């Protein structure tokens, strides 16, 4: 099944695909083990920074290698490509899914650049999924000590969503619906009623992605899925599971010099976190 088919299946059945970011092969191994254990289709994302750290081609071949080693259904997404050029470079390298995020630009420039990527991708490889972004999404994938406020004007209206989707031809929309990236001093809030209105304003075949899923309480995540979200991003909670277990492993075994032994508990900690999220998203047992 294609990415599009899985998104439509998730929408029909009321669950969401998990999207997890990676900085290295250990995190990818952990995600693959979780996907295999729970029989889940999963998206793996690399931001522009993560792509620079891993390498575009290396990321593509790592995913292909993991698919073959573990027999899992994973796709590679270019999370938050901030320009047409970086989105195009990811597609040219062989990414399965392109997230073009021009939400920092004036609206008409966002429409034009996003449509340029949709046209470029669909002319060459129509099965590659394209996500566009709308509204102001604040924060970074880390622990932020300050309060991050989301104002009503930062969020997307259903009318804007409908216009953006019809003019760009995207497969998935990432709308700002109260969400922020990373963890903040304030409790994270999203608005299921707004998600539902956006869901009703755009075609059923177009997916809705929720960015900044880390730190949102489980009940609100479930309500977002009921309202129409079918793809949820988790990055910061993966990074925390990784770095906390790595620090502990190094502290517990100061004499250890074999890297794969040092990171074994890291892979385990990340796997458990990913499995927790996949269960929450309802995506267990979707691979036959
Ligand atoms: Zn994001």
py3Dmol code that shows the C-alpha trace and the ligand (Angstrom):
import py3Dmol

protein = """\
ATOM      1  CA  UNK A   1       0.000   0.000   0.000  1.00  0.00           C
ATOM      2  CA  UNK A   2       1.127   3.549  -0.763  1.00  0.00           C
ATOM      3  CA  UNK A   3       1.476   6.437   1.704  1.00  0.00           C
ATOM      4  CA  UNK A   4      -1.747   7.888   0.304  1.00  0.00           C
ATOM      5  CA  UNK A   5      -3.615   4.607   0.735  1.00  0.00           C
ATOM      6  CA  UNK A   6      -2.492   4.339   4.349  1.00  0.00           C
ATOM      7  CA  UNK A   7      -3.570   7.930   5.050  1.00  0.00           C
ATOM      8  CA  UNK A   8      -7.015   7.240   3.583  1.00  0.00           C
ATOM      9  CA  UNK A   9      -7.283   3.989   5.548  1.00  0.00           C
ATOM     10  CA  UNK A  10      -6.313   5.842   8.752  1.00  0.00           C
ATOM     11  CA  UNK A  11      -8.963   8.516   8.110  1.00  0.00           C
ATOM     12  CA  UNK A  12     -11.679   5.928   7.425  1.00  0.00           C
ATOM     13  CA  UNK A  13     -10.802   3.841  10.472  1.00  0.00           C
ATOM     14  CA  UNK A  14     -10.082   6.685  12.906  1.00  0.00           C
ATOM     15  CA  UNK A  15      -6.376   6.343  13.654  1.00  0.00           C
ATOM     16  CA  UNK A  16      -3.203   8.241  12.780  1.00  0.00           C
ATOM     17  CA  UNK A  17       0.165   7.360  11.286  1.00  0.00           C
ATOM     18  CA  UNK A  18       3.136   8.075  13.524  1.00  0.00           C
ATOM     19  CA  UNK A  19       5.905  10.324  12.199  1.00  0.00           C
ATOM     20  CA  UNK A  20       9.185  10.182  14.141  1.00  0.00           C
ATOM     21  CA  UNK A  21      12.339  12.200  13.502  1.00  0.00           C
ATOM     22  CA  UNK A  22      15.809  10.725  13.474  1.00  0.00           C
ATOM     23  CA  UNK A  23      19.304  12.112  13.937  1.00  0.00           C
ATOM     24  CA  UNK A  24      21.119   8.801  13.540  1.00  0.00           C
ATOM     25  CA  UNK A  25      20.902   5.088  12.777  1.00  0.00           C
ATOM     26  CA  UNK A  26      20.273   4.128  16.432  1.00  0.00           C
ATOM     27  CA  UNK A  27      17.002   6.044  16.461  1.00  0.00           C
ATOM     28  CA  UNK A  28      16.026   4.537  13.107  1.00  0.00           C
ATOM     29  CA  UNK A  29      16.752   1.023  14.459  1.00  0.00           C
ATOM     30  CA  UNK A  30      14.531   1.766  17.463  1.00  0.00           C
ATOM     31  CA  UNK A  31      11.661   3.029  15.282  1.00  0.00           C
ATOM     32  CA  UNK A  32      11.964  -0.015  12.987  1.00  0.00           C
ATOM     33  CA  UNK A  33      11.845  -2.408  15.957  1.00  0.00           C
ATOM     34  CA  UNK A  34       8.731  -0.659  17.290  1.00  0.00           C
ATOM     35  CA  UNK A  35       7.084  -0.736  13.844  1.00  0.00           C
ATOM     36  CA  UNK A  36       7.909  -4.425  13.490  1.00  0.00           C
ATOM     37  CA  UNK A  37       6.758  -5.402  16.998  1.00  0.00           C
ATOM     38  CA  UNK A  38       3.410  -3.606  16.675  1.00  0.00           C
ATOM     39  CA  UNK A  39       2.897  -4.114  12.903  1.00  0.00           C
ATOM     40  CA  UNK A  40       2.584  -0.379  12.181  1.00  0.00           C
ATOM     41  CA  UNK A  41       3.283   1.650   9.047  1.00  0.00           C
ATOM     42  CA  UNK A  42       5.520   4.559  10.091  1.00  0.00           C
ATOM     43  CA  UNK A  43       6.925   7.764   8.623  1.00  0.00           C
ATOM     44  CA  UNK A  44      10.493   8.690   9.492  1.00  0.00           C
ATOM     45  CA  UNK A  45      11.391  12.362   9.226  1.00  0.00           C
ATOM     46  CA  UNK A  46      14.555  14.372   8.896  1.00  0.00           C
ATOM     47  CA  UNK A  47      14.475  18.138   9.370  1.00  0.00           C
ATOM     48  CA  UNK A  48      16.940  20.246   7.385  1.00  0.00           C
ATOM     49  CA  UNK A  49      19.393  20.059  10.317  1.00  0.00           C
ATOM     50  CA  UNK A  50      18.945  16.299  10.680  1.00  0.00           C
ATOM     51  CA  UNK A  51      19.402  15.910   6.911  1.00  0.00           C
ATOM     52  CA  UNK A  52      22.654  17.835   7.032  1.00  0.00           C
ATOM     53  CA  UNK A  53      23.869  15.638   9.907  1.00  0.00           C
ATOM     54  CA  UNK A  54      22.993  12.329   8.198  1.00  0.00           C
ATOM     55  CA  UNK A  55      23.314  13.205   4.500  1.00  0.00           C
ATOM     56  CA  UNK A  56      20.440  13.028   1.999  1.00  0.00           C
ATOM     57  CA  UNK A  57      21.568   9.899   0.185  1.00  0.00           C
ATOM     58  CA  UNK A  58      22.665   8.232   3.425  1.00  0.00           C
ATOM     59  CA  UNK A  59      19.174   8.790   4.866  1.00  0.00           C
ATOM     60  CA  UNK A  60      17.558   7.285   1.748  1.00  0.00           C
ATOM     61  CA  UNK A  61      19.806   4.206   1.802  1.00  0.00           C
ATOM     62  CA  UNK A  62      19.494   3.786   5.579  1.00  0.00           C
ATOM     63  CA  UNK A  63      15.714   3.602   5.183  1.00  0.00           C
ATOM     64  CA  UNK A  64      15.998   1.124   2.312  1.00  0.00           C
ATOM     65  CA  UNK A  65      18.427  -1.014   4.313  1.00  0.00           C
ATOM     66  CA  UNK A  66      16.180  -0.994   7.377  1.00  0.00           C
ATOM     67  CA  UNK A  67      13.151  -1.956   5.259  1.00  0.00           C
ATOM     68  CA  UNK A  68      15.018  -4.979   3.939  1.00  0.00           C
ATOM     69  CA  UNK A  69      16.650  -5.983   7.229  1.00  0.00           C
ATOM     70  CA  UNK A  70      13.422  -5.817   9.246  1.00  0.00           C
ATOM     71  CA  UNK A  71      10.678  -6.242   6.625  1.00  0.00           C
ATOM     72  CA  UNK A  72       8.934  -3.078   7.853  1.00  0.00           C
ATOM     73  CA  UNK A  73       6.806  -0.445   6.104  1.00  0.00           C
ATOM     74  CA  UNK A  74       8.665   2.835   6.579  1.00  0.00           C
ATOM     75  CA  UNK A  75       8.748   5.990   4.490  1.00  0.00           C
ATOM     76  CA  UNK A  76      11.222   8.838   4.572  1.00  0.00           C
ATOM     77  CA  UNK A  77       9.862  12.393   4.839  1.00  0.00           C
ATOM     78  CA  UNK A  78      11.722  15.686   4.363  1.00  0.00           C
ATOM     79  CA  UNK A  79      10.323  17.338   7.481  1.00  0.00           C
ATOM     80  CA  UNK A  80      10.044  21.160   7.252  1.00  0.00           C
ATOM     81  CA  UNK A  81      11.883  21.827   3.998  1.00  0.00           C
ATOM     82  CA  UNK A  82      12.055  25.601   4.333  1.00  0.00           C
ATOM     83  CA  UNK A  83      12.668  26.332   0.648  1.00  0.00           C
ATOM     84  CA  UNK A  84      11.786  24.983  -2.787  1.00  0.00           C
ATOM     85  CA  UNK A  85      15.476  24.136  -3.233  1.00  0.00           C
ATOM     86  CA  UNK A  86      15.805  21.928  -0.138  1.00  0.00           C
ATOM     87  CA  UNK A  87      12.482  20.203  -0.886  1.00  0.00           C
ATOM     88  CA  UNK A  88      13.610  19.516  -4.452  1.00  0.00           C
ATOM     89  CA  UNK A  89      16.984  18.202  -3.260  1.00  0.00           C
ATOM     90  CA  UNK A  90      15.257  15.713  -0.940  1.00  0.00           C
ATOM     91  CA  UNK A  91      12.977  14.515  -3.743  1.00  0.00           C
ATOM     92  CA  UNK A  92      15.916  14.183  -6.141  1.00  0.00           C
ATOM     93  CA  UNK A  93      17.791  12.122  -3.523  1.00  0.00           C
ATOM     94  CA  UNK A  94      14.898   9.652  -3.341  1.00  0.00           C
ATOM     95  CA  UNK A  95      12.718  10.719  -0.381  1.00  0.00           C
ATOM     96  CA  UNK A  96       9.265   9.075  -0.306  1.00  0.00           C
ATOM     97  CA  UNK A  97       7.484  12.107   1.089  1.00  0.00           C
ATOM     98  CA  UNK A  98       8.190  15.828   0.813  1.00  0.00           C
ATOM     99  CA  UNK A  99       7.145  18.330   3.444  1.00  0.00           C
ATOM    100  CA  UNK A 100       7.520  21.833   2.031  1.00  0.00           C
ATOM    101  CA  UNK A 101       7.075  24.434   4.777  1.00  0.00           C
ATOM    102  CA  UNK A 102       6.897  27.963   3.382  1.00  0.00           C
ATOM    103  CA  UNK A 103       4.558  29.157   6.137  1.00  0.00           C
ATOM    104  CA  UNK A 104       7.132  31.837   7.086  1.00  0.00           C
ATOM    105  CA  UNK A 105       6.569  33.536   3.703  1.00  0.00           C
ATOM    106  CA  UNK A 106       3.642  35.759   2.656  1.00  0.00           C
ATOM    107  CA  UNK A 107       0.592  33.647   1.752  1.00  0.00           C
ATOM    108  CA  UNK A 108       0.835  34.004  -2.035  1.00  0.00           C
ATOM    109  CA  UNK A 109       4.524  33.014  -1.979  1.00  0.00           C
ATOM    110  CA  UNK A 110       3.655  29.983   0.156  1.00  0.00           C
ATOM    111  CA  UNK A 111       1.006  28.962  -2.394  1.00  0.00           C
ATOM    112  CA  UNK A 112       3.364  29.449  -5.337  1.00  0.00           C
ATOM    113  CA  UNK A 113       6.371  27.622  -3.870  1.00  0.00           C
ATOM    114  CA  UNK A 114       4.268  24.746  -2.556  1.00  0.00           C
ATOM    115  CA  UNK A 115       2.540  24.349  -5.921  1.00  0.00           C
ATOM    116  CA  UNK A 116       5.921  24.406  -7.684  1.00  0.00           C
ATOM    117  CA  UNK A 117       7.014  21.423  -5.586  1.00  0.00           C
ATOM    118  CA  UNK A 118       3.732  19.562  -6.097  1.00  0.00           C
ATOM    119  CA  UNK A 119       4.076  20.035  -9.878  1.00  0.00           C
ATOM    120  CA  UNK A 120       7.754  18.999  -9.838  1.00  0.00           C
ATOM    121  CA  UNK A 121       7.126  15.868  -7.756  1.00  0.00           C
ATOM    122  CA  UNK A 122       3.904  14.708  -9.398  1.00  0.00           C
ATOM    123  CA  UNK A 123       5.345  15.020 -12.939  1.00  0.00           C
ATOM    124  CA  UNK A 124       8.157  12.627 -12.051  1.00  0.00           C
ATOM    125  CA  UNK A 125       6.853  10.330  -9.297  1.00  0.00           C
ATOM    126  CA  UNK A 126       3.152  10.766  -8.472  1.00  0.00           C
ATOM    127  CA  UNK A 127       3.259   8.294  -5.562  1.00  0.00           C
ATOM    128  CA  UNK A 128       5.583  10.587  -3.575  1.00  0.00           C
ATOM    129  CA  UNK A 129       3.412  12.353  -0.998  1.00  0.00           C
ATOM    130  CA  UNK A 130       3.596  16.139  -0.625  1.00  0.00           C
ATOM    131  CA  UNK A 131       2.696  18.092   2.508  1.00  0.00           C
ATOM    132  CA  UNK A 132       2.247  21.853   2.673  1.00  0.00           C
ATOM    133  CA  UNK A 133       2.093  24.034   5.778  1.00  0.00           C
ATOM    134  CA  UNK A 134      -0.163  26.904   6.737  1.00  0.00           C
ATOM    135  CA  UNK A 135      -0.250  29.225   9.763  1.00  0.00           C
ATOM    136  CA  UNK A 136       2.405  30.201  12.286  1.00  0.00           C
ATOM    137  CA  UNK A 137       3.876  27.229  14.143  1.00  0.00           C
ATOM    138  CA  UNK A 138       6.165  28.443  16.928  1.00  0.00           C
ATOM    139  CA  UNK A 139       8.858  26.713  18.968  1.00  0.00           C
ATOM    140  CA  UNK A 140      11.695  24.260  18.340  1.00  0.00           C
ATOM    141  CA  UNK A 141      12.065  20.511  19.022  1.00  0.00           C
ATOM    142  CA  UNK A 142      13.637  20.926  22.475  1.00  0.00           C
ATOM    143  CA  UNK A 143      12.786  21.865  26.077  1.00  0.00           C
ATOM    144  CA  UNK A 144      11.898  25.557  26.101  1.00  0.00           C
ATOM    145  CA  UNK A 145      11.863  27.220  29.514  1.00  0.00           C
ATOM    146  CA  UNK A 146       9.662  30.119  28.425  1.00  0.00           C
ATOM    147  CA  UNK A 147       5.914  30.351  27.857  1.00  0.00           C
ATOM    148  CA  UNK A 148       5.035  30.179  24.150  1.00  0.00           C
ATOM    149  CA  UNK A 149       1.702  31.788  23.414  1.00  0.00           C
ATOM    150  CA  UNK A 150      -0.322  30.982  20.319  1.00  0.00           C
ATOM    151  CA  UNK A 151      -2.610  33.823  19.238  1.00  0.00           C
ATOM    152  CA  UNK A 152      -5.800  33.263  17.287  1.00  0.00           C
ATOM    153  CA  UNK A 153      -4.313  35.032  14.264  1.00  0.00           C
ATOM    154  CA  UNK A 154      -1.454  32.477  14.209  1.00  0.00           C
ATOM    155  CA  UNK A 155      -3.964  29.709  13.509  1.00  0.00           C
ATOM    156  CA  UNK A 156      -5.490  28.624  10.228  1.00  0.00           C
ATOM    157  CA  UNK A 157      -9.097  29.311   9.260  1.00  0.00           C
ATOM    158  CA  UNK A 158     -11.072  26.594   7.416  1.00  0.00           C
ATOM    159  CA  UNK A 159     -11.476  29.006   4.474  1.00  0.00           C
ATOM    160  CA  UNK A 160      -7.695  29.520   4.187  1.00  0.00           C
ATOM    161  CA  UNK A 161      -7.149  25.771   4.417  1.00  0.00           C
ATOM    162  CA  UNK A 162      -9.627  25.100   1.607  1.00  0.00           C
ATOM    163  CA  UNK A 163      -8.090  27.786  -0.621  1.00  0.00           C
ATOM    164  CA  UNK A 164      -4.515  26.576   0.041  1.00  0.00           C
ATOM    165  CA  UNK A 165      -5.333  22.924  -0.622  1.00  0.00           C
ATOM    166  CA  UNK A 166      -7.235  23.588  -3.853  1.00  0.00           C
ATOM    167  CA  UNK A 167      -4.609  25.952  -5.265  1.00  0.00           C
ATOM    168  CA  UNK A 168      -1.546  23.843  -4.394  1.00  0.00           C
ATOM    169  CA  UNK A 169      -2.794  20.285  -4.969  1.00  0.00           C
ATOM    170  CA  UNK A 170      -1.026  18.955  -1.838  1.00  0.00           C
ATOM    171  CA  UNK A 171      -1.666  15.467  -0.459  1.00  0.00           C
ATOM    172  CA  UNK A 172      -1.466  16.519   3.213  1.00  0.00           C
ATOM    173  CA  UNK A 173      -1.943  19.795   5.050  1.00  0.00           C
ATOM    174  CA  UNK A 174      -0.073  20.801   8.216  1.00  0.00           C
ATOM    175  CA  UNK A 175      -2.272  23.515   9.741  1.00  0.00           C
ATOM    176  CA  UNK A 176      -1.457  25.603  12.821  1.00  0.00           C
ATOM    177  CA  UNK A 177      -4.265  24.634  15.220  1.00  0.00           C
ATOM    178  CA  UNK A 178      -2.776  25.811  18.521  1.00  0.00           C
ATOM    179  CA  UNK A 179       0.176  23.416  18.326  1.00  0.00           C
ATOM    180  CA  UNK A 180       3.797  24.414  18.924  1.00  0.00           C
ATOM    181  CA  UNK A 181       7.063  22.555  18.413  1.00  0.00           C
ATOM    182  CA  UNK A 182       8.921  21.151  21.421  1.00  0.00           C
ATOM    183  CA  UNK A 183       8.039  21.476  25.088  1.00  0.00           C
ATOM    184  CA  UNK A 184       7.260  24.837  26.682  1.00  0.00           C
ATOM    185  CA  UNK A 185       6.646  26.232  30.165  1.00  0.00           C
ATOM    186  CA  UNK A 186       2.904  26.390  29.472  1.00  0.00           C
ATOM    187  CA  UNK A 187       0.607  23.399  28.919  1.00  0.00           C
ATOM    188  CA  UNK A 188       0.275  22.610  25.227  1.00  0.00           C
ATOM    189  CA  UNK A 189      -3.192  23.140  23.788  1.00  0.00           C
ATOM    190  CA  UNK A 190      -4.698  22.277  20.408  1.00  0.00           C
ATOM    191  CA  UNK A 191      -8.252  22.858  19.213  1.00  0.00           C
ATOM    192  CA  UNK A 192     -10.132  19.756  17.974  1.00  0.00           C
ATOM    193  CA  UNK A 193     -13.131  21.887  16.937  1.00  0.00           C
ATOM    194  CA  UNK A 194     -10.914  23.857  14.550  1.00  0.00           C
ATOM    195  CA  UNK A 195      -9.384  20.618  13.205  1.00  0.00           C
ATOM    196  CA  UNK A 196     -12.897  19.308  12.553  1.00  0.00           C
ATOM    197  CA  UNK A 197     -13.866  22.465  10.646  1.00  0.00           C
ATOM    198  CA  UNK A 198     -10.678  22.237   8.553  1.00  0.00           C
ATOM    199  CA  UNK A 199     -11.407  18.540   7.935  1.00  0.00           C
ATOM    200  CA  UNK A 200     -14.859  19.422   6.606  1.00  0.00           C
ATOM    201  CA  UNK A 201     -13.514  22.282   4.456  1.00  0.00           C
ATOM    202  CA  UNK A 202     -10.975  20.213   2.471  1.00  0.00           C
ATOM    203  CA  UNK A 203     -11.390  17.050   0.344  1.00  0.00           C
ATOM    204  CA  UNK A 204     -11.521  13.730   2.247  1.00  0.00           C
ATOM    205  CA  UNK A 205      -8.499  12.454   0.313  1.00  0.00           C
ATOM    206  CA  UNK A 206      -6.235  15.199   1.732  1.00  0.00           C
ATOM    207  CA  UNK A 207      -4.559  14.255   5.002  1.00  0.00           C
ATOM    208  CA  UNK A 208      -4.139  16.463   8.071  1.00  0.00           C
ATOM    209  CA  UNK A 209      -0.806  16.377   9.886  1.00  0.00           C
ATOM    210  CA  UNK A 210      -0.363  17.436  13.496  1.00  0.00           C
ATOM    211  CA  UNK A 211       3.127  18.805  14.135  1.00  0.00           C
ATOM    212  CA  UNK A 212       4.539  19.278  17.616  1.00  0.00           C
ATOM    213  CA  UNK A 213       2.858  16.181  19.069  1.00  0.00           C
ATOM    214  CA  UNK A 214       5.384  15.875  21.916  1.00  0.00           C
ATOM    215  CA  UNK A 215       3.988  16.853  25.292  1.00  0.00           C
ATOM    216  CA  UNK A 216       0.324  17.066  24.251  1.00  0.00           C
ATOM    217  CA  UNK A 217      -1.785  15.060  26.722  1.00  0.00           C
ATOM    218  CA  UNK A 218      -3.093  11.727  25.468  1.00  0.00           C
ATOM    219  CA  UNK A 219      -6.761  12.694  25.664  1.00  0.00           C
ATOM    220  CA  UNK A 220      -6.217  15.723  23.430  1.00  0.00           C
ATOM    221  CA  UNK A 221      -4.284  13.597  20.921  1.00  0.00           C
ATOM    222  CA  UNK A 222      -7.210  11.149  20.779  1.00  0.00           C
ATOM    223  CA  UNK A 223      -9.673  14.018  20.259  1.00  0.00           C
ATOM    224  CA  UNK A 224      -7.472  15.442  17.465  1.00  0.00           C
ATOM    225  CA  UNK A 225      -7.585  12.059  15.693  1.00  0.00           C
ATOM    226  CA  UNK A 226     -11.382  11.885  16.042  1.00  0.00           C
ATOM    227  CA  UNK A 227     -11.542  15.440  14.632  1.00  0.00           C
ATOM    228  CA  UNK A 228      -9.586  14.438  11.514  1.00  0.00           C
ATOM    229  CA  UNK A 229      -5.821  14.306  12.110  1.00  0.00           C
ATOM    230  CA  UNK A 230      -4.286  11.219  10.450  1.00  0.00           C
ATOM    231  CA  UNK A 231      -0.531  11.885  10.810  1.00  0.00           C
ATOM    232  CA  UNK A 232       1.178  12.935  14.069  1.00  0.00           C
ATOM    233  CA  UNK A 233       4.757  14.148  14.507  1.00  0.00           C
ATOM    234  CA  UNK A 234       6.889  13.292  17.529  1.00  0.00           C
ATOM    235  CA  UNK A 235      10.451  14.559  17.798  1.00  0.00           C
ATOM    236  CA  UNK A 236      11.284  16.133  21.167  1.00  0.00           C
ATOM    237  CA  UNK A 237      10.120  13.135  23.230  1.00  0.00           C
ATOM    238  CA  UNK A 238      12.362  10.883  21.083  1.00  0.00           C
ATOM    239  CA  UNK A 239      15.317  13.216  21.611  1.00  0.00           C
ATOM    240  CA  UNK A 240      14.719  13.231  25.373  1.00  0.00           C
ATOM    241  CA  UNK A 241      14.415   9.432  25.589  1.00  0.00           C
ATOM    242  CA  UNK A 242      17.635   9.176  23.579  1.00  0.00           C
ATOM    243  CA  UNK A 243      19.803  11.685  25.424  1.00  0.00           C
ATOM    244  CA  UNK A 244      18.618  10.770  28.933  1.00  0.00           C
ATOM    245  CA  UNK A 245      19.295   7.062  28.404  1.00  0.00           C
ATOM    246  CA  UNK A 246      22.637   7.826  26.743  1.00  0.00           C
ATOM    247  CA  UNK A 247      23.781   9.916  29.721  1.00  0.00           C
ATOM    248  CA  UNK A 248      22.704   7.138  32.086  1.00  0.00           C
ATOM    249  CA  UNK A 249      24.427   4.441  30.038  1.00  0.00           C
ATOM    250  CA  UNK A 250      27.685   6.402  30.009  1.00  0.00           C
ATOM    251  CA  UNK A 251      27.433   7.087  33.753  1.00  0.00           C
ATOM    252  CA  UNK A 252      26.578   3.454  34.587  1.00  0.00           C
ATOM    253  CA  UNK A 253      29.402   1.983  32.482  1.00  0.00           C
ATOM    254  CA  UNK A 254      32.299   4.467  32.511  1.00  0.00           C
ATOM    255  CA  UNK A 255      34.788   1.794  31.392  1.00  0.00           C
ATOM    256  CA  UNK A 256      32.764   0.688  28.353  1.00  0.00           C
ATOM    257  CA  UNK A 257      34.352   1.611  25.008  1.00  0.00           C
ATOM    258  CA  UNK A 258      32.207  -0.360  22.533  1.00  0.00           C
ATOM    259  CA  UNK A 259      29.727   2.129  21.022  1.00  0.00           C
ATOM    260  CA  UNK A 260      27.023  -0.428  20.159  1.00  0.00           C
ATOM    261  CA  UNK A 261      27.014  -1.633  23.769  1.00  0.00           C
ATOM    262  CA  UNK A 262      26.788   1.932  25.092  1.00  0.00           C
ATOM    263  CA  UNK A 263      23.799   2.705  22.825  1.00  0.00           C
ATOM    264  CA  UNK A 264      21.900  -0.563  23.399  1.00  0.00           C
ATOM    265  CA  UNK A 265      19.830   1.006  26.244  1.00  0.00           C
ATOM    266  CA  UNK A 266      19.280   4.083  24.044  1.00  0.00           C
ATOM    267  CA  UNK A 267      17.704   1.994  21.287  1.00  0.00           C
ATOM    268  CA  UNK A 268      15.550   0.300  23.923  1.00  0.00           C
ATOM    269  CA  UNK A 269      14.398   3.623  25.456  1.00  0.00           C
ATOM    270  CA  UNK A 270      13.525   5.115  22.066  1.00  0.00           C
ATOM    271  CA  UNK A 271      11.735   1.904  21.013  1.00  0.00           C
ATOM    272  CA  UNK A 272       9.553   2.021  24.140  1.00  0.00           C
ATOM    273  CA  UNK A 273       8.688   5.696  23.554  1.00  0.00           C
ATOM    274  CA  UNK A 274       7.788   5.037  19.901  1.00  0.00           C
ATOM    275  CA  UNK A 275       5.659   2.012  20.856  1.00  0.00           C
ATOM    276  CA  UNK A 276       3.826   4.105  23.470  1.00  0.00           C
ATOM    277  CA  UNK A 277       2.951   6.682  20.790  1.00  0.00           C
ATOM    278  CA  UNK A 278       1.971   4.107  18.141  1.00  0.00           C
ATOM    279  CA  UNK A 279      -0.482   2.565  20.623  1.00  0.00           C
ATOM    280  CA  UNK A 280      -1.864   6.019  21.465  1.00  0.00           C
ATOM    281  CA  UNK A 281      -2.328   6.808  17.744  1.00  0.00           C
ATOM    282  CA  UNK A 282      -4.250   3.536  17.214  1.00  0.00           C
ATOM    283  CA  UNK A 283      -1.932   2.388  14.424  1.00  0.00           C
ATOM    284  CA  UNK A 284      -1.155  -1.077  15.845  1.00  0.00           C
ATOM    285  CA  UNK A 285      -1.719  -4.167  13.649  1.00  0.00           C
ATOM    286  CA  UNK A 286      -2.299  -2.237  10.420  1.00  0.00           C
ATOM    287  CA  UNK A 287       0.320  -4.262   8.493  1.00  0.00           C
ATOM    288  CA  UNK A 288      -0.818  -7.762   7.528  1.00  0.00           C
TER     289      UNK A 288
END
"""
ligand_1 = """\
1
ZN
Zn 7.032 19.999 12.647
"""
view = py3Dmol.view(width=600, height=400)
view.addModel(protein, "pdb")
view.setStyle({"model": 0}, {"cartoon": {"style": "trace"}})
view.addModel(ligand_1, "xyz")
view.setStyle({"model": 1}, {"stick": {}})
view.zoomTo()
view.show()
